[in-house]
Each structure stands twice: as structure tokens, then as C-alpha cells.
């Protein structure tokens, strides 16, 4: 008979004495060492009920909670640990910041990411950069990105995060450079896929997005990218489903909901398309593309007055709005002939219908990624 492991022995003891504090501590640590983080968390929860956790024990509990995606418990326990003896502990301060960021408390998380933390821990520098990016503090994020890449030139996750930030900063060459240094990190693969798609290299883009999604990690950018690949291939239903998945994960990313709506429209599911455009509008009523996209649907429904009104609102909010421009062009070309409108809309996917020569497909891509296409070669 095989000899029981120490962890198994301790668990058997715990079954006989489930509220023994010393035994709970031993089992919790043993469970963490064995990778059984869920049972470790269960033990820490019981311990916390007997006496609130603090110090190193609270930190260990917080780490186990993070490994089980229990951000609520991780935040509680890491703050408890920092409140006792973690003020000058850079590793603990990082744990606190990570737990806070995981629960969406970004501003509070930054309070634990000082010069010592980011200067000693590359993962702290990474988190600091990601939080500033998340908060839309692009100028600060750009400064930090350059400093951190110089300090940690071989830390691949940092290069991956920099590639994502560079995309949002409209610096595709920097994004490419960073992504190539990040190995097979999912964020870097997503950046490469987006760049390839902007170059009309659809197969290469698809391969990059598939590889990014194969990790199983939550990756809304890769989901949107996969949708754009399907859109480019004329697989509108597949495009809509992928974009829906990405938009749902993002939550409030306007371009994702607009892109999903257009995919449904091209699939001839105008009711769902309208729902997605309305969702974008509900998030931000000043987003011109939402009004313009709804104007196109109004046109397809034969409501020319509503279409004209929506197109004008879209152009007023954003003179470069592709959907507003498209609505006005459709109105001018096919006033009073809604039966033929859908045929024009389908042709618009591959025809240069907009004043600047863009195709509808390219305009949707720019709305989602910010890339005009062929930019790397300009």
C-alpha cells in the first residue's frame, strides 16, 4: 500500500478536528504547496472565522485566494496583511495592489505601487503600466512604458503590455517591436494579429488570434480580432458571435459593440444589429458611430427622416464618422428605394464607398483598432 503524503495525513487529522487553529494553518500551507488552492482557501476562511487573519498568514491566504480567482477575499486578506507588518514589504505591497486592481480599485492600487515596488519587481512595473493604461492616463503610461522597458528589457509580459498600449497610442511600429520581444504571450499575439489584419494579411492574423485564444485566458481583444477575420472572409454570423464575446468581456468598449452590430447587419439580422448599436449609444450618447450606424438601419427600414436625422447627428459629433457618411451616401444614391438598400450595403463591404476611399470593412477595423491600415508601410 502506498504511503500517504503529509498533506493527506494532515487532511485526515483535520477531519477529526476541523476547528483546530494550528492544524488548519498546517493544512492550508500544505494545500498551497500541493497546488490545492481551493482547499487552502477553505481552511483560511475557517481560520478567519475563528480569528481575523493578519500578517504573513493573511498574505498567504491572499495569495491562495488569487490563485482561485477570489478577488474579494484576496483584497480583504492582503489589506489585512499590509495593515500589520507590510508597510515596507515591497512584495506584500504588490500583492495588495494586484488584489485591488483585480477588484477594479485601480486608484487605490496605485497607492501601493511606489518607486521601490516598481524598481525592484518587474511584475509591479507591469501592473503600474497596465493600471495607468486602464485609467486612460496615456501620457503617464507612455513615460512609464519607456522607463520600464529600459529597466526590464527581458521581461516578456512587460513587452506584451507595451505592445497593447502602443496600439492605443497609435504607434504601430512600436507595437510590432514590443510584440516581437514578448514571445508567445497572448497579448503580444493579439497585437501581432491586429497588425497583420491591418495589412490585409488575413491568414497570418487568424493564426495569431487562434494561438492567443488557445491559452484559454480571457482575451477580449483576440475575440474581437477573430471576429474581424471572419468579417474579412464574409463569415458574418461567425464574426458577430466572436465580436459579441469580445464586447461582453470588455463591457464598455464602444467600437466592439459597433463592430458586432455591423456583423449582424451584414448577416441580415437587423434586429440584433440595432440592439448592439443601441447598447453602444447607451454607454456613450456622444459616440457618433452609434448614431450613424442606427441611421443606416433606419434607412434600411425605409425611415428616411430618421436616417437623415441620425446621420446629421453622427456627422456633427464626429465629422469623420464612417457610418454617418455611409448613411448620407445611401440617402443620396437611393432615396425612397429601401428594397435595394441591402444590396448596396453588401457591396459596400468591399467597395470604396466612403469619401476617403475606405471600404466599409476597413472602416469597421479602424473603429475597433484605431489603425487605418497599411500604416506600417507608410
Phi and psi in degrees as a GROMACS rama.xvg file:
@    title "Ramachandran Plot"
@    xaxis  label "Phi"
@    yaxis  label "Psi"
@TYPE xy
-66.6459  141.09  UNK-2
-72.5934  137.077  UNK-3
-69.2695  145.053  UNK-4
-71.3483  161.449  UNK-5
-59.7787  -38.0542  UNK-6
-61.3487  -45.1753  UNK-7
-63.18  -39.3551  UNK-8
-63.9138  -46.2528  UNK-9
-61.3566  -39.9045  UNK-10
-64.5248  -36.5021  UNK-11
-67.1866  -36.5134  UNK-12
-64.142  -40.5915  UNK-13
-64.4576  -32.5183  UNK-14
-60.8762  -31.1066  UNK-15
-85.4879  -21.4038  UNK-16
-142.276  69.6493  UNK-17
-67.7925  -15.0639  UNK-18
-113.637  22.2791  UNK-19
-80.0969  110.631  UNK-20
-56.689  -45.979  UNK-21
-63.6678  -41.4559  UNK-22
-68.2154  -38.5206  UNK-23
-60.9456  -41.1504  UNK-24
-62.3469  -47.7988  UNK-25
-61.5634  -42.4718  UNK-26
-68.9258  -38.8597  UNK-27
-61.131  -45.5749  UNK-28
-66.6702  -41.2197  UNK-29
-64.2708  -39.8891  UNK-30
-62.8938  -41.1117  UNK-31
-63.1791  -41.7111  UNK-32
-64.1865  -32.797  UNK-33
-83.4544  -5.98903  UNK-34
84.6821  7.82166  UNK-35
-90.7592  69.6656  UNK-36
-68.98  -28.4401  UNK-37
-64.7602  -42.8733  UNK-38
-69.7414  -33.829  UNK-39
-60.7197  -44.4108  UNK-40
-61.9024  -41.0935  UNK-41
-58.4629  -41.8454  UNK-42
-65.5816  -42.8905  UNK-43
-65.3428  -35.942  UNK-44
-62.913  -44.2519  UNK-45
-62.5434  -43.7863  UNK-46
-60.5336  -43.8359  UNK-47
-63.083  -30.4989  UNK-48
-73.0964  -28.416  UNK-49
-78.0568  -40.8535  UNK-50
-159.608  126.257  UNK-51
-50.6271  132.367  UNK-52
-70.8815  151.835  UNK-53
-153.822  171.136  UNK-54
57.0504  -143.238  UNK-55
-62.1155  -33.7243  UNK-56
-65.8469  -41.8456  UNK-57
-64.9356  -37.1549  UNK-58
-64.9313  -44.3978  UNK-59
-62.099  -39.3429  UNK-60
-64.5372  -41.2141  UNK-61
-62.5453  -39.3912  UNK-62
-64.3861  -43.5727  UNK-63
-62.1719  -39.1155  UNK-64
-64.2098  -38.631  UNK-65
-62.9381  -37.9392  UNK-66
-69.9575  -15.9634  UNK-67
-109.701  14.2475  UNK-68
59.768  31.7373  UNK-69
-97.7594  74.7745  UNK-70
-61.5365  -31.6431  UNK-71
-63.9083  -46.1567  UNK-72
-70.4033  -39.647  UNK-73
-58.8925  -44.9918  UNK-74
-60.7554  -47.7758  UNK-75
-59.8104  -49.0471  UNK-76
-73.6253  -38.3098  UNK-77
-68.4606  -37.7188  UNK-78
-64.6959  -38.1866  UNK-79
-63.3328  -39.2074  UNK-80
-66.5641  -44.1792  UNK-81
-66.3195  -28.5717  UNK-82
-73.5639  -11.3586  UNK-83
-104.667  -64.1078  UNK-84
-137.298  23.3852  UNK-85
-105.898  10.4789  UNK-86
-60.0057  -38.6225  UNK-87
-107.408  15.018  UNK-88
-99.1203  105.173  UNK-89
-65.0375  -37.1203  UNK-90
-65.4629  -42.937  UNK-91
-66.3829  -41.7016  UNK-92
-60.9025  -36.9511  UNK-93
-63.9264  -43.0233  UNK-94
-59.3829  -41.8841  UNK-95
-62.1876  -47.6189  UNK-96
-60.3879  -41.725  UNK-97
-65.0755  -42.7714  UNK-98
-63.0965  -42.0225  UNK-99
-64.772  -43.2797  UNK-100
-63.88  -38.716  UNK-101
-62.0065  -31.9167  UNK-102
-92.269  3.94631  UNK-103
90.3997  4.19225  UNK-104
-87.8651  68.3878  UNK-105
-67.6629  -44.6528  UNK-106
-62.0823  -40.7216  UNK-107
-67.1755  -36.561  UNK-108
-61.3093  -37.9213  UNK-109
-61.9087  -24.7051  UNK-110
-65.2719  -21.064  UNK-111
-100.696  4.60099  UNK-112
-115.679  73.4344  UNK-113
-87.7214  -171.474  UNK-114
-62.8715  -34.2997  UNK-115
-67.2369  -44.1905  UNK-116
-64.914  -50.675  UNK-117
-72.4893  -21.0306  UNK-118
-83.0012  -20.2009  UNK-119
-108.009  -27.7726  UNK-120
-120.469  115.803  UNK-121
-61.3086  -32.2245  UNK-122
-68.1405  -28.5475  UNK-123
-71.0234  -39.7332  UNK-124
-62.3493  -41.5961  UNK-125
-60.329  -47.7  UNK-126
-63.5043  -41.5029  UNK-127
-59.5678  -44.4055  UNK-128
-63.6936  -44.4799  UNK-129
-65.1048  -37.6014  UNK-130
-67.0343  -44.6486  UNK-131
-62.2765  -37.2914  UNK-132
-65.0494  -46.7267  UNK-133
-59.376  -38.1983  UNK-134
-79.7662  -2.63006  UNK-135
77.2972  18.4703  UNK-136
-89.2438  70.9877  UNK-137
-67.7371  -37.3433  UNK-138
-64.261  -47.5532  UNK-139
-63.0384  -40.6501  UNK-140
-62.7039  -39.6667  UNK-141
-65.3008  -42.8029  UNK-142
-62.2399  -45.3651  UNK-143
-64.8124  -40.7359  UNK-144
-56.3646  -47.9828  UNK-145
-64.0346  -40.6615  UNK-146
-68.3057  -43.1756  UNK-147
-70.6738  -37.9435  UNK-148
-64.2959  -33.51  UNK-149
-69.8618  -37.3157  UNK-150
-78.6552  -37.1908  UNK-151
-122.006  67.2605  UNK-152
-67.7152  -16.7228  UNK-153
-109.57  9.18128  UNK-154
-90.5293  100.151  UNK-155
-60.6215  -41.6926  UNK-156
-58.6319  -31.7881  UNK-157
-67.9407  -41.1586  UNK-158
-63.6022  -37.1959  UNK-159
-63.0375  -45.6417  UNK-160
-64.2605  -37.5268  UNK-161
-65.1449  -34.8306  UNK-162
-65.2462  -37.5966  UNK-163
-68.0205  -45.0221  UNK-164
-62.6003  -42.6148  UNK-165
-61.0334  -33.9413  UNK-166
-62.4349  -44.7479  UNK-167
-71.5291  -21.1029  UNK-168
-86.5514  2.89794  UNK-169
60.4397  43.9084  UNK-170
-123.666  72.6499  UNK-171
-62.2217  -32.724  UNK-172
-66.3707  -42.051  UNK-173
-65.5145  -38.9645  UNK-174
-60.0652  -43.2942  UNK-175
-64.4472  -45.6297  UNK-176
-59.6336  -45.0237  UNK-177
-67.5958  -41.9888  UNK-178
-62.9967  -38.0031  UNK-179
-68.1061  -21.8665  UNK-180
-91.4332  -3.38214  UNK-181
-98.2965  5.32219  UNK-182
65.6894  -138.182  UNK-183
-98.7617  27.5641  UNK-184
-61.2592  134.204  UNK-185
-55.3735  -38.0609  UNK-186
-65.9901  -38.3284  UNK-187
-67.9928  -41.7817  UNK-188
-61.8738  -37.7212  UNK-189
-65.5222  -40.9116  UNK-190
-61.5692  -46.4011  UNK-191
-61.1901  -41.5579  UNK-192
-61.8211  -42.2208  UNK-193
-64.7109  -40.9188  UNK-194
-66.411  -41.4523  UNK-195
-64.4284  -39.0114  UNK-196
-64.3783  -38.2307  UNK-197
-64.9094  -21.7811  UNK-198
-93.3126  5.63658  UNK-199
66.2756  20.8507  UNK-200
-92.2123  74.6195  UNK-201
-65.0521  -44.2166  UNK-202
-63.837  -43.6156  UNK-203
-65.003  -38.9041  UNK-204
-62.5029  -44.7104  UNK-205
-59.9084  -43.4354  UNK-206
-61.9352  -40.125  UNK-207
-66.9833  -43.8853  UNK-208
-65.7887  -40.9339  UNK-209
-62.0888  -41.3568  UNK-210
-66.6199  -38.2226  UNK-211
-65.3958  -42.032  UNK-212
-74.1415  -21.3536  UNK-213
-66.8159  -17.195  UNK-214
-70.394  -19.3044  UNK-215
83.4595  -3.84614  UNK-216
-75.1136  155.738  UNK-217
-67.297  118.59  UNK-218
-145.507  80.2181  UNK-219
-61.5396  -34.4566  UNK-220
-63.0379  -40.7215  UNK-221
-68.5304  -36.2184  UNK-222
-62.1423  -44.7195  UNK-223
-62.9492  -42.3651  UNK-224
-60.312  -42.5863  UNK-225
-61.5057  -37.9714  UNK-226
-63.9249  -39.0507  UNK-227
-65.8414  -35.362  UNK-228
-62.6899  -46.1691  UNK-229
-62.6506  -38.0794  UNK-230
-61.7204  -43.6564  UNK-231
-63.3769  -28.5465  UNK-232
-91.0831  1.0402  UNK-233
79.3974  13.4791  UNK-234
-93.7918  78.3491  UNK-235
-69.0631  -38.5071  UNK-236
-64.7327  -45.2792  UNK-237
-60.8276  -40.2986  UNK-238
-60.867  -45.2071  UNK-239
-63.2647  -42.3227  UNK-240
-65.6009  -42.542  UNK-241
-65.9772  -42.3924  UNK-242
-67.5124  -36.3273  UNK-243
-59.755  -43.8487  UNK-244
-62.0896  -44.6984  UNK-245
-67.2739  -42.3143  UNK-246
-63.6438  -39.6919  UNK-247
-64.4404  -38.7917  UNK-248
-68.9899  -40.73  UNK-249
-66.3417  -45.1384  UNK-250
89.889  -61.1783  UNK-251
-123.835  23.2126  UNK-252
-83.7524  106.309  UNK-253
-59.2115  -45.9844  UNK-254
-60.4447  -31.781  UNK-255
-66.8936  -43.1043  UNK-256
-66.9223  -36.822  UNK-257
-65.28  -45.0072  UNK-258
-62.9103  -41.2781  UNK-259
-61.6132  -41.5528  UNK-260
-61.3644  -42.1858  UNK-261
-66.6662  -36.3673  UNK-262
-62.3227  -42.6875  UNK-263
-65.2556  -38.985  UNK-264
-61.8723  -42.0056  UNK-265
-71.3921  -23.0648  UNK-266
-82.0767  -0.816078  UNK-267
71.5901  25.6855  UNK-268
-105.948  79.3152  UNK-269
-73.1802  -27.0232  UNK-270
-66.3783  -45.0832  UNK-271
-69.1902  -36.7291  UNK-272
-58.7028  -45.2158  UNK-273
-62.0565  -40.303  UNK-274
-59.4364  -42.198  UNK-275
-68.4346  -40.1163  UNK-276
-66.2023  -39.358  UNK-277
-64.8524  -34.9188  UNK-278
-64.7712  -42.624  UNK-279
-62.0428  -41.8774  UNK-280
-63.9505  -36.7046  UNK-281
-68.5667  -28.5579  UNK-282
-73.2412  -41.5931  UNK-283
-149.86  103.975  UNK-284
-71.0505  -9.37612  UNK-285
-96.9359  8.02103  UNK-286
-82.9726  110.325  UNK-287
-59.7326  -37.4552  UNK-288
-63.9074  -30.4834  UNK-289
-65.5135  -46.2219  UNK-290
-65.0266  -43.1209  UNK-291
-65.1909  -40.1726  UNK-292
-65.2091  -41.1999  UNK-293
-64.9051  -33.4807  UNK-294
-63.3722  -39.156  UNK-295
-63.5218  -41.7968  UNK-296
-65.0668  -37.523  UNK-297
-61.3531  -39.832  UNK-298
-62.7284  -45.2383  UNK-299
-62.6156  -28.8301  UNK-300
-84.0461  -3.69338  UNK-301
86.9419  8.60593  UNK-302
-93.5642  82.0902  UNK-303
-66.1725  -35.1658  UNK-304
-64.6484  -46.2996  UNK-305
-65.2646  -38.0453  UNK-306
-63.5122  -44.7105  UNK-307
-64.826  -41.111  UNK-308
-65.2699  -45.1587  UNK-309
-65.5712  -38.5927  UNK-310
-64.1407  -40.199  UNK-311
-66.2065  -39.7907  UNK-312
-62.5597  -43.6633  UNK-313
-61.0026  -45.0887  UNK-314
-69.6773  -30.911  UNK-315
-69.3336  -41.461  UNK-316
-72.5733  -34.7417  UNK-317
-149.256  98.5083  UNK-318
-57.1769  -22.0483  UNK-319
-95.4072  7.11086  UNK-320
-55.9906  120.579  UNK-321
-72.3043  -36.5168  UNK-322
-70.4397  -37.8075  UNK-323
-63.3256  -42.1264  UNK-324
-63.7497  -42.8691  UNK-325
-62.0194  -42.7162  UNK-326
-60.1008  -43.6535  UNK-327
-66.4447  -37.9427  UNK-328
-65.6188  -44.3298  UNK-329
-60.7945  -41.907  UNK-330
-61.6668  -40.5493  UNK-331
-70.8164  -36.4162  UNK-332
-85.2346  -29.6568  UNK-333
-136.487  38.558  UNK-334
-56.8705  123.65  UNK-335
79.8495  10.9836  UNK-336
-127  64.7874  UNK-337
-63.6146  -23.7329  UNK-338
-63.3959  -29.6244  UNK-339
-92.3634  -2.78555  UNK-340
-65.7432  -40.2591  UNK-341
-66.4997  -34.1394  UNK-342
-62.8729  -42.0634  UNK-343
-63.6908  -41.0397  UNK-344
-62.9283  -40.4252  UNK-345
-63.8731  -43.7996  UNK-346
-64.5451  -28.7262  UNK-347
-65.014  -21.2036  UNK-348
-60.5093  -35.4725  UNK-349
-119.011  2.91066  UNK-350
-107.618  142.689  UNK-351
-75.6716  91.0733  UNK-352
-99.3903  -15.1818  UNK-353
-92.815  157.763  UNK-354
-57.2713  -29.8709  UNK-355
-92.211  9.42962  UNK-356
87.4283  4.66916  UNK-357
-75.7316  148.06  UNK-358
-85.7316  162.768  UNK-359
-61.7129  -41.5695  UNK-360
-58.5762  -45.3185  UNK-361
-66.3646  -36.5287  UNK-362
-66.4195  -40.1057  UNK-363
-63.3286  -43.1235  UNK-364
-58.4777  -43.1908  UNK-365
-66.1388  -36.9907  UNK-366
-60.9801  -39.771  UNK-367
-80.6651  -42.5118  UNK-368
-102.869  -21.6637  UNK-369
83.6854  0.436956  UNK-370
-96.2831  130.566  UNK-371
-78.1794  -13.8836  UNK-372
93.6373  145.146  UNK-373
56.1868  18.2169  UNK-374
-72.2118  -31.0163  UNK-375
-64.895  -22.9383  UNK-376
-101.778  -0.734089  UNK-377
